[in-house]
Amino acid sequence: MMKWYRALRGLSGAAHRALPGRHAVLHRCSFSTSAAARKDFFQDLENQFKAFREKATAAMPGSDWSPIQVTKGLPPERADIVIVGGGVMGWSVAYWLKRKERVRDGVRVLVVEKDPTYSQASSVLSCGGIRQQFSLKENILLSLASADFMKNINDHLAVVNEDPVDLQFNHSGYLFLASQDEAHIMEENYVTQRDLGAKVTLLSPTQVKERFPWINTDGVVLASYGLENEGWFDPWTLLNAFRCKAMSMGVYQCFGEVTGFRCSSQKAETMDGDPVNIKRIKYVDVRMPNSLEYQPVECAVVVNAAGASSGKIADMLGIGQGPKQTMAGIPLPVEPRKRYVYVVHCPDGPGLECPFLVDYSGFYVRREGLGGNYITGMSPEETEEPDVTNLEVDHEYFHHKVWPVLCHRAPPFQCLKVSGAWAGYYDYNTFDQNAIVGMHPLVNNMFFATGFSGHGLQQSPAIGRAVAELILDGGFQTIDLSAFDFKRILYQEPILERNIV
């Protein structure tokens, strides 16, 4: 060591510590005597010093730098909050967590998404609609808050030196048609919607015909039409805007699949004296795409925002695998349900006069762009649910189920051509088709944001804020969503939404 010290004592302390490959450097010092060679050497040495100083600065407590080479794409080894699911819901939660953090970089948030291409993401395969015409107070308030967020989106999601966010928000209301059997429900919903501030009006069949002469009003007794804050927008733009803003605020992104959890546990008893096992997640195992390599991520909180896959994520924790009729035996009631969306070209269609029409028979149709294109679809009966192992489209379903009722209600669509189609998944809550938001009682650091059954995209801005409030504030601050807690499933107390599309 003394020989090394004497040989290098002319260098600074930092140079001495940073100098890699000392034998090679001394060799070059002994034999490179020209001025040009010495200049190149010291320039190279200074570059190495600069790089080391940058790493040394980053290696202060709390930094991410490590002398061990980390495989590109692997998640960090530690995160305060791991969000499983990088769809619009997951990124909304991530954004609001960073927005609410009290100290810059005080909350380390990681979003894990298994589909790097988003080719099967429910967020981008939806119809992109937003409405306030629900029956439940919570759903109405969530969509009102989300509509306000979207109308002022650049106040929230603008990123410095990037183009402004353009959601392509088409402000054209939903038009719900009701038969004799549904008219009284529509009237009750209307009162609730108006009381909460939604701008909605009721129309008689004559008023519908005056406003939309292309609609056949046979069988229609009443209609409900949204005047403000309703329409449709580009889903991918919203997802990407949340993602870009959250990452600019310091959120970590990882493309990988969650394959398991490592938990601690302790024994407890219910108020009835039944033994239960309380778990706490310590690590989330994340496997890289097309690889056997995985990374355990130590964490304090996990958010299950995996959409149609959220039931599978819950299964990994043993949720629902306990004895029947016990708390541990009740699963997360969320499963994938496939829905078809058909793109049709109809030159003689209603054009700009087309709202987001929802008929009491179950079909919907709305305009898509300005070139005579429309998108339409219809939820199947419970006994006709399609296979969810793939996203193939059943074109016969359009011809046998959708087209007949579409033509009856809107005769201009008798002459059309199907120009495209796709399928996407609902995160379908089989219990009551409503959101599940909150912590699981037997896994005390897992929060759910799932089960939206088709209206998650439109409510994602408000849901993300609500989940962030639960985690960082300990309770809901803006909209009380306690009715959506997992406990209602334990107590078998469904809250039913009467305006499901």
ZIRA-V360867 format. One record per residue. SS is DSSP state (alpha for helix, beta for strand, coil for the rest). D_FIRST is the distance of its C-alpha to the first C-alpha in whole Angstrom. Layout:
# ZIRA-V360867
SS:D_FIRST / SS:D_FIRST
This chain:
# ZIRA-V360867
coil:0 / alpha:4 / alpha:5 / alpha:5 / alpha:6 / alpha:9 / alpha:10 / alpha:11 / coil:12 / coil:15 / coil:15 / coil:16 / alpha:15 / alpha:17 / alpha:16 / alpha:12 / alpha:13 / alpha:16 / coil:14 / coil:15 / coil:15 / alpha:12 / alpha:13 / alpha:17 / alpha:16 / alpha:15 / alpha:18 / alpha:20 / alpha:19 / alpha:20 / alpha:23 / coil:25 / coil:26 / coil:29 / alpha:30 / alpha:31 / alpha:28 / alpha:26 / alpha:28 / alpha:28 / alpha:24 / alpha:23 / alpha:26 / alpha:25 / alpha:21 / alpha:24 / alpha:25 / alpha:22 / alpha:21 / alpha:25 / alpha:25 / alpha:22 / alpha:23 / alpha:27 / alpha:25 / alpha:23 / alpha:27 / alpha:28 / coil:26 / coil:27 / coil:30 / coil:33 / coil:31 / coil:32 / coil:28 / coil:26 / coil:23 / coil:25 / coil:28 / coil:31 / coil:34 / coil:36 / coil:40 / coil:38 / coil:39 / coil:37 / coil:36 / beta:37 / beta:41 / beta:43 / beta:46 / beta:46 / beta:50 / beta:51 / coil:53 / coil:53 / coil:56 / alpha:58 / alpha:58 / alpha:54 / alpha:53 / alpha:56 / alpha:54 / alpha:51 / alpha:52 / alpha:54 / alpha:51 / alpha:49 / alpha:52 / alpha:52 / coil:49 / coil:49 / coil:45 / coil:44 / coil:42 / coil:43 / coil:44 / coil:42 / beta:45 / beta:44 / beta:47 / beta:48 / beta:50 / coil:51 / coil:53 / coil:51 / coil:54 / coil:56 / coil:59 / coil:60 / coil:59 / coil:63 / alpha:62 / alpha:62 / alpha:65 / coil:67 / coil:70 / coil:69 / beta:72 / beta:72 / coil:74 / coil:75 / coil:78 / coil:77 / coil:79 / coil:76 / alpha:75 / alpha:72 / alpha:72 / alpha:74 / alpha:72 / alpha:68 / alpha:70 / alpha:71 / alpha:68 / alpha:66 / alpha:69 / alpha:68 / alpha:65 / alpha:65 / alpha:68 / coil:65 / alpha:62 / alpha:60 / alpha:60 / alpha:58 / alpha:56 / coil:56 / coil:53 / coil:51 / coil:52 / coil:54 / coil:57 / coil:60 / coil:60 / coil:64 / coil:65 / coil:68 / coil:70 / beta:74 / coil:76 / coil:78 / coil:79 / beta:80 / beta:84 / beta:84 / beta:88 / beta:89 / coil:92 / coil:95 / coil:93 / coil:90 / alpha:91 / alpha:91 / alpha:87 / alpha:87 / alpha:89 / alpha:87 / alpha:84 / alpha:85 / alpha:86 / alpha:82 / alpha:80 / alpha:82 / alpha:82 / coil:78 / coil:78 / coil:78 / coil:81 / beta:83 / beta:87 / beta:89 / beta:91 / coil:95 / alpha:95 / alpha:98 / alpha:95 / alpha:92 / alpha:95 / alpha:95 / alpha:92 / coil:91 / coil:94 / coil:92 / coil:92 / coil:94 / coil:95 / coil:97 / coil:96 / coil:94 / coil:95 / beta:92 / beta:89 / beta:86 / beta:84 / beta:81 / coil:82 / coil:78 / coil:74 / coil:75 / beta:75 / beta:72 / coil:69 / coil:66 / alpha:64 / alpha:61 / alpha:60 / alpha:60 / alpha:58 / alpha:55 / alpha:56 / alpha:55 / alpha:52 / alpha:51 / alpha:51 / alpha:49 / alpha:46 / alpha:46 / coil:46 / coil:43 / coil:45 / beta:43 / beta:45 / beta:44 / beta:46 / beta:46 / beta:49 / beta:48 / beta:49 / beta:49 / beta:48 / beta:46 / beta:47 / beta:48 / beta:51 / beta:53 / beta:57 / beta:60 / beta:63 / coil:66 / coil:69 / coil:71 / coil:68 / coil:67 / beta:64 / beta:61 / beta:58 / beta:56 / beta:53 / beta:50 / beta:48 / beta:44 / beta:43 / beta:45 / beta:44 / beta:44 / beta:44 / beta:44 / coil:47 / coil:48 / coil:44 / coil:44 / coil:40 / beta:41 / beta:39 / beta:40 / beta:40 / beta:40 / beta:43 / beta:45 / beta:48 / beta:50 / beta:53 / beta:55 / coil:56 / coil:56 / alpha:60 / alpha:62 / alpha:59 / alpha:59 / alpha:61 / alpha:58 / alpha:55 / alpha:57 / alpha:58 / alpha:54 / coil:54 / coil:57 / coil:60 / coil:63 / coil:62 / coil:63 / coil:67 / coil:70 / coil:71 / coil:68 / alpha:66 / alpha:63 / alpha:66 / coil:66 / coil:64 / coil:63 / coil:67 / beta:65 / beta:66 / beta:66 / beta:69 / beta:70 / beta:72 / beta:73 / beta:73 / beta:76 / beta:76 / beta:80 / beta:81 / coil:85 / coil:86 / coil:89 / coil:87 / coil:87 / alpha:84 / alpha:83 / alpha:85 / coil:83 / coil:82 / beta:79 / beta:82 / beta:82 / coil:85 / coil:87 / coil:87 / coil:83 / beta:82 / beta:80 / beta:80 / beta:79 / beta:78 / coil:75 / coil:75 / coil:78 / coil:79 / coil:81 / beta:79 / beta:79 / beta:77 / beta:78 / beta:78 / beta:79 / coil:77 / coil:79 / coil:81 / alpha:79 / alpha:80 / alpha:79 / coil:76 / coil:74 / coil:71 / coil:68 / coil:66 / coil:66 / coil:67 / coil:70 / coil:73 / coil:76 / alpha:78 / alpha:82 / alpha:81 / alpha:81 / alpha:85 / alpha:86 / alpha:85 / alpha:83 / alpha:86 / alpha:89 / alpha:88 / alpha:87 / alpha:90 / alpha:92 / alpha:91 / coil:90 / alpha:92 / alpha:91 / alpha:88 / alpha:91 / coil:89 / coil:86 / beta:83 / beta:80 / beta:77 / beta:74 / beta:73 / beta:70 / beta:69 / beta:67 / beta:66 / beta:67 / beta:65 / beta:68 / beta:69 / coil:71 / coil:72 / coil:74 / coil:72 / coil:70 / coil:67 / beta:64 / beta:62 / beta:60 / beta:58 / beta:59 / coil:60 / coil:58 / beta:55 / beta:54 / beta:52 / beta:53 / beta:56 / beta:58 / beta:59 / beta:62 / coil:65 / coil:67 / coil:69 / coil:69 / coil:69 / alpha:65 / alpha:64 / alpha:67 / alpha:66 / alpha:62 / alpha:61 / alpha:63 / alpha:62 / alpha:58 / alpha:59 / alpha:60 / alpha:57 / alpha:55 / alpha:57 / alpha:57 / alpha:53 / alpha:53 / alpha:56 / coil:57 / coil:60 / coil:62 / coil:63 / coil:65 / coil:67 / coil:68 / coil:67 / alpha:67 / alpha:70 / alpha:67 / coil:65 / coil:65 / alpha:67 / alpha:70 / alpha:69 / alpha:69 / coil:72 / coil:74 / coil:75 / coil:75 / coil:75 / coil:77 / coil:77 / coil:80 / coil:79 / coil:77 / coil:77
